[in-house]
Amino acid sequence: MEARAVIRHIQMSPRKMRVVANMVRGEPVGGALDLLRLMPKKAAGIIVKALVSAAANAEDKSGGEVDPDSLRVKSIWVDGGPIIKRWMPRAMGRANRINHRTSHLTVVVSDDNS
């Protein structure tokens, strides 16, 4: 049984999110949650929410037959979202562009049997 959760338009750059996402890829869901809850990164809290949601989706999709302890993070990836562009005033009438990058996070969990 496979289930996924998607969080879109996260106000964080994909590069920062991928550092945390790479640490939990392939881990059991319980172990990944323990690791993320101890991690002092903003991305860890966001990934925890997506992981809990994906596990709940798997349980709901199977009608309660899937044990949450048997789930693993099959795949997790972070794509770039829309870039919010802002301008910063500089000296002598110039301006520099500031890019606020956003991310789309996708988490896929699967039980060990598949």
N, C-alpha and C positions, 0 to 999 in steps of 0.2 A: 504494500500500500504506500502510495506516494502522495504527499500533500505539500503545498507551498504557501508562502506568505510574501506579499510585496508591499514595500513602503516606498512611496514616491515623494519627490520634492523635498528631500532632507537638506537642511541648510548646513551642509558640510562638504568639503571637497572629497571627490572619490578617492584620491590618493591617501588621505588620512583614514578613510573608512576601510580601505583594502588591507591596511596593516593589521587591523583587528580581525577582519573577516578571514584572512589567511590562517589565523591561529586556530580557528574552530572548524575548519573544513575537514570532514571525515570523522569527527569526534562523535561520541554518543551525546545525545541531547542533554542528559543530566550533567555529564562532565563539562560540556561546553558552557552550560549555564553557571556552574560553579566557578569556572575560569573567568567568565565575563563579569560576574558580579564582584570579583576581587580586583578587576582591572581599572586603573584610574584614568580611563579615557572616555571622552564624551560618546564616541562611536560604540563603546561597549554597551551602554544603556539602551541605545537604539536597536542594536542587534539582539539584545535580550528580548525586547518587545516582539521583534519579528520571529524569533525562535519559539517563544511561548505561543504565539499565534499560529505558527505552522504546526506545532505539536497538537494544539487544540483542533486545528483543521483536520489533521490526520485522524484524530479520535472521533470527530464528528462524521467524517467521510466514511469511516468503517462501521459506524453504528455502535461505537464503544467496544469493539472487539480488539483493537490495537492497544497493547500495553505501552504507555508512554516511556517506560524504561528501556524498551527494545528499539526505540527510534534512534537513528543516526542522522547527522547532517550530511546528506548525500552531496549537495552542492550549494554554494553560496557565492553570489557575485554582486559586484557594485558597478553600475553604469553611471555615466555622467548625465546629469539632468540639464535643464536650461540654465544659462549663465545670466545672473542679474548684473547689469552693468551700471556703475555709478561713476561720478567724476569727483576728483579731489583737486581743489584749487592749489596752484603752485605760484612761485614767484614770477614777476614780470608779466602777469596776465595769462600765463599758460595754465594748462590743466592736464592731469594724468588720469587715465582710466583705471578704475578699480573693478576687478571681476570677482563677484561673489559666486563661487561655484556651488552647484547643488548635485545631489546624488539620487539614484534609484537603487534600492536594495531588494534583492530577491533571495529567499531562503527556501530550499527544497529539503524536506526530511523524508526518510524512508525507513521501513522496518527492516530487520536483518534477513527476513525470509525471501525478499525479492532481489 
